[in-house]
Amino acid sequence: MTHVYVLQHVHAALNGEEDIKLIGVYVTEADAQAAVSRLSQQPGFREHPEGFHISRYELNKDHWTEGFIGWDEALDES
């Protein structure tokens, strides 16, 4: 196995921020799609069916290669 499929659900929270849920990590894209089918009728998910996202990730690879700035630092700079 050289890659996996990550399933997340994203929707806008009432405060306007993104609410991101990591649903699971699957061996095949079909497994991830099956999870979407299982969950899409559950409360919350059924109201936001467009929020499911499946991404393919290579294993043993850095996927975030740059630093980051935290919310506190970003506010200090503005």
mmCIF file as gemmi writes it, N, C-alpha and C atoms, coordinates in Angstrom:
data_model
loop_
_atom_site.group_PDB
_atom_site.id
_atom_site.type_symbol
_atom_site.label_atom_id
_atom_site.label_alt_id
_atom_site.label_comp_id
_atom_site.label_asym_id
_atom_site.label_entity_id
_atom_site.label_seq_id
_atom_site.pdbx_PDB_ins_code
_atom_site.Cartn_x
_atom_site.Cartn_y
_atom_site.Cartn_z
_atom_site.occupancy
_atom_site.B_iso_or_equiv
_atom_site.pdbx_formal_charge
_atom_site.auth_seq_id
_atom_site.auth_asym_id
_atom_site.pdbx_PDB_model_num
ATOM 1 N N . MET Axp A 1 ? 0.846 -1.174 0 1 0 ? 1 A 1
ATOM 2 C CA . MET Axp A 1 ? 0 0 0 1 0 ? 1 A 1
ATOM 3 C C . MET Axp A 1 ? 0.894 1.241 0 1 0 ? 1 A 1
ATOM 4 N N . THR Axp A 2 ? 0.642 2.14 -0.919 1 0 ? 2 A 1
ATOM 5 C CA . THR Axp A 2 ? 1.438 3.364 -1.016 1 0 ? 2 A 1
ATOM 6 C C . THR Axp A 2 ? 0.618 4.613 -0.711 1 0 ? 2 A 1
ATOM 7 N N . HIS Axp A 3 ? -0.695 4.45 -0.577 1 0 ? 3 A 1
ATOM 8 C CA . HIS Axp A 3 ? -1.543 5.609 -0.302 1 0 ? 3 A 1
ATOM 9 C C . HIS Axp A 3 ? -2.817 5.164 0.429 1 0 ? 3 A 1
ATOM 10 N N . VAL Axp A 4 ? -3.498 6.157 0.99 1 0 ? 4 A 1
ATOM 11 C CA . VAL Axp A 4 ? -4.768 5.936 1.665 1 0 ? 4 A 1
ATOM 12 C C . VAL Axp A 4 ? -5.731 7.035 1.216 1 0 ? 4 A 1
ATOM 13 N N . TYR Axp A 5 ? -6.989 6.865 1.578 1 0 ? 5 A 1
ATOM 14 C CA . TYR Axp A 5 ? -8.021 7.848 1.263 1 0 ? 5 A 1
ATOM 15 C C . TYR Axp A 5 ? -8.585 8.391 2.569 1 0 ? 5 A 1
ATOM 16 N N . VAL Axp A 6 ? -8.518 9.706 2.709 1 0 ? 6 A 1
ATOM 17 C CA . VAL Axp A 6 ? -8.972 10.381 3.917 1 0 ? 6 A 1
ATOM 18 C C . VAL Axp A 6 ? -10.336 11.015 3.63 1 0 ? 6 A 1
ATOM 19 N N . LEU Axp A 7 ? -11.294 10.71 4.498 1 0 ? 7 A 1
ATOM 20 C CA . LEU Axp A 7 ? -12.64 11.265 4.369 1 0 ? 7 A 1
ATOM 21 C C . LEU Axp A 7 ? -12.851 12.303 5.459 1 0 ? 7 A 1
ATOM 22 N N . GLN Axp A 8 ? -13.211 13.508 5.031 1 0 ? 8 A 1
ATOM 23 C CA . GLN Axp A 8 ? -13.528 14.591 5.948 1 0 ? 8 A 1
ATOM 24 C C . GLN Axp A 8 ? -14.892 15.156 5.602 1 0 ? 8 A 1
ATOM 25 N N . HIS Axp A 9 ? -15.481 15.83 6.579 1 0 ? 9 A 1
ATOM 26 C CA . HIS Axp A 9 ? -16.72 16.563 6.326 1 0 ? 9 A 1
ATOM 27 C C . HIS Axp A 9 ? -16.491 17.995 6.788 1 0 ? 9 A 1
ATOM 28 N N . VAL Axp A 10 ? -16.832 18.955 5.918 1 0 ? 10 A 1
ATOM 29 C CA . VAL Axp A 10 ? -16.626 20.371 6.194 1 0 ? 10 A 1
ATOM 30 C C . VAL Axp A 10 ? -17.935 21.112 5.984 1 0 ? 10 A 1
ATOM 31 N N . HIS Axp A 11 ? -18.268 21.967 6.946 1 0 ? 11 A 1
ATOM 32 C CA . HIS Axp A 11 ? -19.399 22.884 6.733 1 0 ? 11 A 1
ATOM 33 C C . HIS Axp A 11 ? -19.18 24.144 7.555 1 0 ? 11 A 1
ATOM 34 N N . ALA Axp A 12 ? -19.875 25.208 7.201 1 0 ? 12 A 1
ATOM 35 C CA . ALA Axp A 12 ? -19.742 26.477 7.912 1 0 ? 12 A 1
ATOM 36 C C . ALA Axp A 12 ? -20.528 26.404 9.215 1 0 ? 12 A 1
ATOM 37 N N . ALA Axp A 13 ? -19.853 26.679 10.315 1 0 ? 13 A 1
ATOM 38 C CA . ALA Axp A 13 ? -20.511 26.717 11.617 1 0 ? 13 A 1
ATOM 39 C C . ALA Axp A 13 ? -21.319 28.015 11.732 1 0 ? 13 A 1
ATOM 40 N N . LEU Axp A 14 ? -22.154 28.102 12.758 1 0 ? 14 A 1
ATOM 41 C CA . LEU Axp A 14 ? -22.987 29.283 12.936 1 0 ? 14 A 1
ATOM 42 C C . LEU Axp A 14 ? -22.169 30.557 13.122 1 0 ? 14 A 1
ATOM 43 N N . ASN Axp A 15 ? -20.965 30.433 13.678 1 0 ? 15 A 1
ATOM 44 C CA . ASN Axp A 15 ? -20.11 31.61 13.875 1 0 ? 15 A 1
ATOM 45 C C . ASN Axp A 15 ? -19.327 31.972 12.615 1 0 ? 15 A 1
ATOM 46 N N . GLY Axp A 16 ? -19.553 31.254 11.509 1 0 ? 16 A 1
ATOM 47 C CA . GLY Axp A 16 ? -18.897 31.547 10.237 1 0 ? 16 A 1
ATOM 48 C C . GLY Axp A 16 ? -17.601 30.789 10.006 1 0 ? 16 A 1
ATOM 49 N N . GLU Axp A 17 ? -17.077 30.148 11.04 1 0 ? 17 A 1
ATOM 50 C CA . GLU Axp A 17 ? -15.844 29.376 10.877 1 0 ? 17 A 1
ATOM 51 C C . GLU Axp A 17 ? -16.163 28.014 10.282 1 0 ? 17 A 1
ATOM 52 N N . GLU Axp A 18 ? -15.148 27.403 9.678 1 0 ? 18 A 1
ATOM 53 C CA . GLU Axp A 18 ? -15.33 26.053 9.134 1 0 ? 18 A 1
ATOM 54 C C . GLU Axp A 18 ? -15.3 25.034 10.258 1 0 ? 18 A 1
ATOM 55 N N . ASP Axp A 19 ? -16.228 24.108 10.209 1 0 ? 19 A 1
ATOM 56 C CA . ASP Axp A 19 ? -16.258 22.977 11.137 1 0 ? 19 A 1
ATOM 57 C C . ASP Axp A 19 ? -15.801 21.766 10.337 1 0 ? 19 A 1
ATOM 58 N N . ILE Axp A 20 ? -14.61 21.261 10.666 1 0 ? 20 A 1
ATOM 59 C CA . ILE Axp A 20 ? -14.019 20.157 9.908 1 0 ? 20 A 1
ATOM 60 C C . ILE Axp A 20 ? -13.983 18.917 10.782 1 0 ? 20 A 1
ATOM 61 N N . LYS Axp A 21 ? -14.525 17.829 10.265 1 0 ? 21 A 1
ATOM 62 C CA . LYS Axp A 21 ? -14.513 16.561 10.985 1 0 ? 21 A 1
ATOM 63 C C . LYS Axp A 21 ? -13.725 15.536 10.172 1 0 ? 21 A 1
ATOM 64 N N . LEU Axp A 22 ? -12.741 14.922 10.804 1 0 ? 22 A 1
ATOM 65 C CA . LEU Axp A 22 ? -12.042 13.796 10.181 1 0 ? 22 A 1
ATOM 66 C C . LEU Axp A 22 ? -12.91 12.576 10.428 1 0 ? 22 A 1
ATOM 67 N N . ILE Axp A 23 ? -13.463 12.007 9.359 1 0 ? 23 A 1
ATOM 68 C CA . ILE Axp A 23 ? -14.358 10.859 9.476 1 0 ? 23 A 1
ATOM 69 C C . ILE Axp A 23 ? -13.569 9.562 9.564 1 0 ? 23 A 1
ATOM 70 N N . GLY Axp A 24 ? -12.595 9.386 8.666 1 0 ? 24 A 1
ATOM 71 C CA . GLY Axp A 24 ? -11.826 8.153 8.684 1 0 ? 24 A 1
ATOM 72 C C . GLY Axp A 24 ? -10.783 8.108 7.596 1 0 ? 24 A 1
ATOM 73 N N . VAL Axp A 25 ? -9.952 7.075 7.678 1 0 ? 25 A 1
ATOM 74 C CA . VAL Axp A 25 ? -8.884 6.827 6.709 1 0 ? 25 A 1
ATOM 75 C C . VAL Axp A 25 ? -9.103 5.428 6.163 1 0 ? 25 A 1
ATOM 76 N N . TYR Axp A 26 ? -9.125 5.288 4.829 1 0 ? 26 A 1
ATOM 77 C CA . TYR Axp A 26 ? -9.536 4.045 4.184 1 0 ? 26 A 1
ATOM 78 C C . TYR Axp A 26 ? -8.491 3.566 3.181 1 0 ? 26 A 1
ATOM 79 N N . VAL Axp A 27 ? -8.477 2.274 2.975 1 0 ? 27 A 1
ATOM 80 C CA . VAL Axp A 27 ? -7.521 1.654 2.061 1 0 ? 27 A 1
ATOM 81 C C . VAL Axp A 27 ? -7.875 1.943 0.605 1 0 ? 27 A 1
ATOM 82 N N . THR Axp A 28 ? -9.168 1.987 0.295 1 0 ? 28 A 1
ATOM 83 C CA . THR Axp A 28 ? -9.58 2.235 -1.087 1 0 ? 28 A 1
ATOM 84 C C . THR Axp A 28 ? -10.551 3.408 -1.145 1 0 ? 28 A 1
ATOM 85 N N . GLU Axp A 29 ? -10.638 4.023 -2.301 1 0 ? 29 A 1
ATOM 86 C CA . GLU Axp A 29 ? -11.605 5.097 -2.502 1 0 ? 29 A 1
ATOM 87 C C . GLU Axp A 29 ? -13.024 4.552 -2.371 1 0 ? 29 A 1
ATOM 88 N N . ALA Axp A 30 ? -13.233 3.309 -2.806 1 0 ? 30 A 1
ATOM 89 C CA . ALA Axp A 30 ? -14.553 2.69 -2.685 1 0 ? 30 A 1
ATOM 90 C C . ALA Axp A 30 ? -14.96 2.551 -1.217 1 0 ? 30 A 1
ATOM 91 N N . ASP Axp A 31 ? -13.998 2.229 -0.346 1 0 ? 31 A 1
ATOM 92 C CA . ASP Axp A 31 ? -14.286 2.157 1.092 1 0 ? 31 A 1
ATOM 93 C C . ASP Axp A 31 ? -14.707 3.526 1.626 1 0 ? 31 A 1
ATOM 94 N N . ALA Axp A 32 ? -14.033 4.57 1.194 1 0 ? 32 A 1
ATOM 95 C CA . ALA Axp A 32 ? -14.376 5.929 1.623 1 0 ? 32 A 1
ATOM 96 C C . ALA Axp A 32 ? -15.759 6.315 1.104 1 0 ? 32 A 1
ATOM 97 N N . GLN Axp A 33 ? -16.048 5.979 -0.149 1 0 ? 33 A 1
ATOM 98 C CA . GLN Axp A 33 ? -17.374 6.258 -0.714 1 0 ? 33 A 1
ATOM 99 C C . GLN Axp A 33 ? -18.467 5.508 0.045 1 0 ? 33 A 1
ATOM 100 N N . ALA Axp A 34 ? -18.176 4.278 0.452 1 0 ? 34 A 1
ATOM 101 C CA . ALA Axp A 34 ? -19.146 3.497 1.224 1 0 ? 34 A 1
ATOM 102 C C . ALA Axp A 34 ? -19.424 4.18 2.564 1 0 ? 34 A 1
ATOM 103 N N . ALA Axp A 35 ? -18.402 4.763 3.185 1 0 ? 35 A 1
ATOM 104 C CA . ALA Axp A 35 ? -18.596 5.495 4.432 1 0 ? 35 A 1
ATOM 105 C C . ALA Axp A 35 ? -19.493 6.708 4.215 1 0 ? 35 A 1
ATOM 106 N N . VAL Axp A 36 ? -19.291 7.416 3.103 1 0 ? 36 A 1
ATOM 107 C CA . VAL Axp A 36 ? -20.165 8.546 2.771 1 0 ? 36 A 1
ATOM 108 C C . VAL Axp A 36 ? -21.606 8.056 2.663 1 0 ? 36 A 1
ATOM 109 N N . SER Axp A 37 ? -21.822 6.948 1.995 1 0 ? 37 A 1
ATOM 110 C CA . SER Axp A 37 ? -23.175 6.404 1.855 1 0 ? 37 A 1
ATOM 111 C C . SER Axp A 37 ? -23.778 6.06 3.212 1 0 ? 37 A 1
ATOM 112 N N . ARG Axp A 38 ? -22.97 5.473 4.096 1 0 ? 38 A 1
ATOM 113 C CA . ARG Axp A 38 ? -23.465 5.118 5.431 1 0 ? 38 A 1
ATOM 114 C C . ARG Axp A 38 ? -23.821 6.35 6.256 1 0 ? 38 A 1
ATOM 115 N N . LEU Axp A 39 ? -22.978 7.376 6.178 1 0 ? 39 A 1
ATOM 116 C CA . LEU Axp A 39 ? -23.141 8.54 7.044 1 0 ? 39 A 1
ATOM 117 C C . LEU Axp A 39 ? -24.079 9.603 6.497 1 0 ? 39 A 1
ATOM 118 N N . SER Axp A 40 ? -24.318 9.611 5.217 1 0 ? 40 A 1
ATOM 119 C CA . SER Axp A 40 ? -25.059 10.71 4.601 1 0 ? 40 A 1
ATOM 120 C C . SER Axp A 40 ? -26.504 10.817 5.072 1 0 ? 40 A 1
ATOM 121 N N . GLN Axp A 41 ? -27.018 9.801 5.732 1 0 ? 41 A 1
ATOM 122 C CA . GLN Axp A 41 ? -28.385 9.868 6.258 1 0 ? 41 A 1
ATOM 123 C C . GLN Axp A 41 ? -28.433 10.143 7.758 1 0 ? 41 A 1
ATOM 124 N N . GLN Axp A 42 ? -27.266 10.341 8.37 1 0 ? 42 A 1
ATOM 125 C CA . GLN Axp A 42 ? -27.199 10.631 9.803 1 0 ? 42 A 1
ATOM 126 C C . GLN Axp A 42 ? -27.478 12.114 10.062 1 0 ? 42 A 1
ATOM 127 N N . PRO Axp A 43 ? -28.013 12.434 11.264 1 0 ? 43 A 1
ATOM 128 C CA . PRO Axp A 43 ? -28.285 13.848 11.587 1 0 ? 43 A 1
ATOM 129 C C . PRO Axp A 43 ? -27.04 14.713 11.395 1 0 ? 43 A 1
ATOM 130 N N . GLY Axp A 44 ? -27.24 15.901 10.888 1 0 ? 44 A 1
ATOM 131 C CA . GLY Axp A 44 ? -26.132 16.821 10.606 1 0 ? 44 A 1
ATOM 132 C C . GLY Axp A 44 ? -25.562 16.577 9.228 1 0 ? 44 A 1
ATOM 133 N N . PHE Axp A 45 ? -25.11 15.366 8.983 1 0 ? 45 A 1
ATOM 134 C CA . PHE Axp A 45 ? -24.571 15.045 7.659 1 0 ? 45 A 1
ATOM 135 C C . PHE Axp A 45 ? -25.662 15.123 6.595 1 0 ? 45 A 1
ATOM 136 N N . ARG Axp A 46 ? -26.856 14.674 6.934 1 0 ? 46 A 1
ATOM 137 C CA . ARG Axp A 46 ? -27.928 14.687 5.927 1 0 ? 46 A 1
ATOM 138 C C . ARG Axp A 46 ? -28.322 16.11 5.549 1 0 ? 46 A 1
ATOM 139 N N . GLU Axp A 47 ? -28.137 17.075 6.471 1 0 ? 47 A 1
ATOM 140 C CA . GLU Axp A 47 ? -28.442 18.476 6.166 1 0 ? 47 A 1
ATOM 141 C C . GLU Axp A 47 ? -27.319 19.149 5.359 1 0 ? 47 A 1
ATOM 142 N N . HIS Axp A 48 ? -26.151 18.525 5.339 1 0 ? 48 A 1
ATOM 143 C CA . HIS Axp A 48 ? -24.999 19.101 4.628 1 0 ? 48 A 1
ATOM 144 C C . HIS Axp A 48 ? -24.294 18.018 3.801 1 0 ? 48 A 1
ATOM 145 N N . PRO Axp A 49 ? -24.991 17.39 2.863 1 0 ? 49 A 1
ATOM 146 C CA . PRO Axp A 49 ? -24.391 16.287 2.106 1 0 ? 49 A 1
ATOM 147 C C . PRO Axp A 49 ? -23.241 16.72 1.204 1 0 ? 49 A 1
ATOM 148 N N . GLU Axp A 50 ? -23.171 17.996 0.873 1 0 ? 50 A 1
ATOM 149 C CA . GLU Axp A 50 ? -22.096 18.497 0.002 1 0 ? 50 A 1
ATOM 150 C C . GLU Axp A 50 ? -20.772 18.641 0.741 1 0 ? 50 A 1
ATOM 151 N N . GLY Axp A 51 ? -20.78 18.439 2.057 1 0 ? 51 A 1
ATOM 152 C CA . GLY Axp A 51 ? -19.593 18.666 2.857 1 0 ? 51 A 1
ATOM 153 C C . GLY Axp A 51 ? -18.579 17.533 2.871 1 0 ? 51 A 1
ATOM 154 N N . PHE Axp A 52 ? -18.922 16.377 2.301 1 0 ? 52 A 1
ATOM 155 C CA . PHE Axp A 52 ? -17.994 15.244 2.294 1 0 ? 52 A 1
ATOM 156 C C . PHE Axp A 52 ? -16.884 15.465 1.265 1 0 ? 52 A 1
ATOM 157 N N . HIS Axp A 53 ? -15.645 15.193 1.686 1 0 ? 53 A 1
ATOM 158 C CA . HIS Axp A 53 ? -14.492 15.326 0.792 1 0 ? 53 A 1
ATOM 159 C C . HIS Axp A 53 ? -13.563 14.137 0.995 1 0 ? 53 A 1
ATOM 160 N N . ILE Axp A 54 ? -13.195 13.506 -0.109 1 0 ? 54 A 1
ATOM 161 C CA . ILE Axp A 54 ? -12.258 12.389 -0.079 1 0 ? 54 A 1
ATOM 162 C C . ILE Axp A 54 ? -10.967 12.846 -0.737 1 0 ? 54 A 1
ATOM 163 N N . SER Axp A 55 ? -9.855 12.651 -0.027 1 0 ? 55 A 1
ATOM 164 C CA . SER Axp A 55 ? -8.544 13.037 -0.557 1 0 ? 55 A 1
ATOM 165 C C . SER Axp A 55 ? -7.608 11.837 -0.52 1 0 ? 55 A 1
ATOM 166 N N . ARG Axp A 56 ? -6.813 11.712 -1.557 1 0 ? 56 A 1
ATOM 167 C CA . ARG Axp A 56 ? -5.823 10.632 -1.633 1 0 ? 56 A 1
ATOM 168 C C . ARG Axp A 56 ? -4.507 11.153 -1.079 1 0 ? 56 A 1
ATOM 169 N N . TYR Axp A 57 ? -3.928 10.412 -0.147 1 0 ? 57 A 1
ATOM 170 C CA . TYR Axp A 57 ? -2.66 10.8 0.458 1 0 ? 57 A 1
ATOM 171 C C . TYR Axp A 57 ? -1.634 9.688 0.315 1 0 ? 57 A 1
ATOM 172 N N . GLU Axp A 58 ? -0.447 10.071 -0.133 1 0 ? 58 A 1
ATOM 173 C CA . GLU Axp A 58 ? 0.664 9.122 -0.173 1 0 ? 58 A 1
ATOM 174 C C . GLU Axp A 58 ? 1.156 8.902 1.251 1 0 ? 58 A 1
ATOM 175 N N . LEU Axp A 59 ? 1.548 7.673 1.544 1 0 ? 59 A 1
ATOM 176 C CA . LEU Axp A 59 ? 2.107 7.354 2.85 1 0 ? 59 A 1
ATOM 177 C C . LEU Axp A 59 ? 3.587 7.709 2.897 1 0 ? 59 A 1
ATOM 178 N N . ASN Axp A 60 ? 4.094 7.948 4.099 1 0 ? 60 A 1
ATOM 179 C CA . ASN Axp A 60 ? 5.501 8.268 4.337 1 0 ? 60 A 1
ATOM 180 C C . ASN Axp A 60 ? 5.968 9.49 3.568 1 0 ? 60 A 1
ATOM 181 N N . LYS Axp A 61 ? 5.098 10.48 3.473 1 0 ? 61 A 1
ATOM 182 C CA . LYS Axp A 61 ? 5.421 11.721 2.769 1 0 ? 61 A 1
ATOM 183 C C . LYS Axp A 61 ? 4.899 12.887 3.602 1 0 ? 61 A 1
ATOM 184 N N . ASP Axp A 62 ? 5.685 13.95 3.704 1 0 ? 62 A 1
ATOM 185 C CA . ASP Axp A 62 ? 5.222 15.162 4.367 1 0 ? 62 A 1
ATOM 186 C C . ASP Axp A 62 ? 4.218 15.85 3.449 1 0 ? 62 A 1
ATOM 187 N N . HIS Axp A 63 ? 3.058 16.161 3.971 1 0 ? 63 A 1
ATOM 188 C CA . HIS Axp A 63 ? 2.033 16.824 3.165 1 0 ? 63 A 1
ATOM 189 C C . HIS Axp A 63 ? 1.892 18.297 3.509 1 0 ? 63 A 1
ATOM 190 N N . TRP Axp A 64 ? 2.493 18.724 4.6 1 0 ? 64 A 1
ATOM 191 C CA . TRP Axp A 64 ? 2.549 20.146 4.954 1 0 ? 64 A 1
ATOM 192 C C . TRP Axp A 64 ? 4.016 20.446 5.139 1 0 ? 64 A 1
ATOM 193 N N . THR Axp A 65 ? 4.609 21.123 4.185 1 0 ? 65 A 1
ATOM 194 C CA . THR Axp A 65 ? 6.064 21.292 4.185 1 0 ? 65 A 1
ATOM 195 C C . THR Axp A 65 ? 6.514 22.694 4.559 1 0 ? 65 A 1
ATOM 196 N N . GLU Axp A 66 ? 5.581 23.585 4.84 1 0 ? 66 A 1
ATOM 197 C CA . GLU Axp A 66 ? 5.931 24.94 5.247 1 0 ? 66 A 1
ATOM 198 C C . GLU Axp A 66 ? 5.518 25.142 6.7 1 0 ? 66 A 1
ATOM 199 N N . GLY Axp A 67 ? 6.034 26.175 7.315 1 0 ? 67 A 1
ATOM 200 C CA . GLY Axp A 67 ? 5.627 26.516 8.667 1 0 ? 67 A 1
ATOM 201 C C . GLY Axp A 67 ? 4.184 27.003 8.681 1 0 ? 67 A 1
ATOM 202 N N . PHE Axp A 68 ? 3.758 27.502 9.826 1 0 ? 68 A 1
ATOM 203 C CA . PHE Axp A 68 ? 2.408 28.037 9.912 1 0 ? 68 A 1
ATOM 204 C C . PHE Axp A 68 ? 2.406 29.214 10.864 1 0 ? 68 A 1
ATOM 205 N N . ILE Axp A 69 ? 1.374 29.995 10.778 1 0 ? 69 A 1
ATOM 206 C CA . ILE Axp A 69 ? 1.181 31.093 11.695 1 0 ? 69 A 1
ATOM 207 C C . ILE Axp A 69 ? -0.118 30.803 12.443 1 0 ? 69 A 1
ATOM 208 N N . GLY Axp A 70 ? -0.089 30.863 13.75 1 0 ? 70 A 1
ATOM 209 C CA . GLY Axp A 70 ? -1.281 30.592 14.548 1 0 ? 70 A 1
ATOM 210 C C . GLY Axp A 70 ? -2.221 31.776 14.551 1 0 ? 70 A 1
ATOM 211 N N . TRP Axp A 71 ? -3.439 31.566 14.993 1 0 ? 71 A 1
ATOM 212 C CA . TRP Axp A 71 ? -4.431 32.645 15.025 1 0 ? 71 A 1
ATOM 213 C C . TRP Axp A 71 ? -3.941 33.805 15.88 1 0 ? 71 A 1
ATOM 214 N N . ASP Axp A 72 ? -3.307 33.516 17.009 1 0 ? 72 A 1
ATOM 215 C CA . ASP Axp A 72 ? -2.82 34.588 17.882 1 0 ? 72 A 1
ATOM 216 C C . ASP Axp A 72 ? -1.766 35.434 17.18 1 0 ? 72 A 1
ATOM 217 N N . GLU Axp A 73 ? -0.827 34.786 16.48 1 0 ? 73 A 1
ATOM 218 C CA . GLU Axp A 73 ? 0.206 35.526 15.754 1 0 ? 73 A 1
ATOM 219 C C . GLU Axp A 73 ? -0.386 36.336 14.613 1 0 ? 73 A 1
ATOM 220 N N . ALA Axp A 74 ? -1.367 35.783 13.926 1 0 ? 74 A 1
ATOM 221 C CA . ALA Axp A 74 ? -2.013 36.494 12.809 1 0 ? 74 A 1
ATOM 222 C C . ALA Axp A 74 ? -2.705 37.744 13.307 1 0 ? 74 A 1
ATOM 223 N N . LEU Axp A 75 ? -3.336 37.675 14.474 1 0 ? 75 A 1
ATOM 224 C CA . LEU Axp A 75 ? -4.016 38.853 15.027 1 0 ? 75 A 1
ATOM 225 C C . LEU Axp A 75 ? -3.011 39.918 15.444 1 0 ? 75 A 1
ATOM 226 N N . ASP Axp A 76 ? -1.845 39.485 15.962 1 0 ? 76 A 1
ATOM 227 C CA . ASP Axp A 76 ? -0.814 40.433 16.374 1 0 ? 76 A 1
ATOM 228 C C . ASP Axp A 76 ? -0.253 41.217 15.191 1 0 ? 76 A 1
ATOM 229 N N . GLU Axp A 77 ? -0.225 40.589 14 1 0 ? 77 A 1
ATOM 230 C CA . GLU Axp A 77 ? 0.347 41.23 12.817 1 0 ? 77 A 1
ATOM 231 C C . GLU Axp A 77 ? -0.61 42.223 12.161 1 0 ? 77 A 1
ATOM 232 N N . SER Axp A 78 ? -1.9 42.126 12.475 1 0 ? 78 A 1
ATOM 233 C CA . SER Axp A 78 ? -2.85 43.018 11.789 1 0 ? 78 A 1
ATOM 234 C C . SER Axp A 78 ? -3.025 44.34 12.506 1 0 ? 78 A 1
